Amino acid sequence: MNNQNNLPEKKQCLFCIEKERDVDYKDPQTLRRFISQRAKIMPPKRTGACTKHQRKIANAIKRARFMGLLPYIAK
C-alpha cells in the first residue's frame, strides 16, 4: 500500500520488468495470464501491462488463436 493516500501501488508490466522476455504467440502459458476465463483479452488496468506491451500481447493472443494455441471462446 502507498502511504500517501492509502492507494494500492500500480502494477508493473511483466515484460518491462523482465527485459530478456519478449511477447511471443508461440508461448500460450504466458499469454493465458492475459486472458479471462471467458477467453477475452483483459484490459491493461487488470494486467498491469504498459501500452506498448499491451498492443503486442493483444496481437500475440490473436495470432495464437488463429494457430489454434488459444481458444476464441470458453464455455
Secondary structure by P-SEA (a helix, b strand, c coil): cccccccccccccccccccccccccccaaaaaaaccccccccccccccccaaaaaaaaaaaaaaaaacccccccc
